[in-house]
Amino acid sequence: MVGLVSAAFVAGCTPDTDDATTRLCKDSMGRRVAEANCNGSGSAARGFSHAYISNRQAVPAVGQAIGGYRDSPGPGEVRSPEGRVVRGGLGTSAYRSAGS
């Protein structure tokens, strides 16, 4: 009985979408490159920019294509591939209520 109540509680409190993203550096062909390429001025002129993928996706290795990426992060937390928080976030509900 306790297990059923716990499962129902967790299911009711778990968000349907996860706004957390992972930030990767990509080249103009959409392949992952070393993060150092995106750091500093002139990176966009050299064809490097950040790509944001859902934290539910597997992080591709350097040299592999990044599938299903966005050019801008969502309202949630953004992490580096190493797991370090790059930009904090309060989640969708807090983001929307703070903006209104």
Secondary structure, DSSP 8 states (H G I E B T S, - for coil): -HHHHHHHHHHHHS-SS---EEEEEE-TTSBEE-GGGTSSTTTTTTT-EEEEEETTS----TTSB--S-BSS--SS-EE-TTS-EEE----HHHHHHHH-
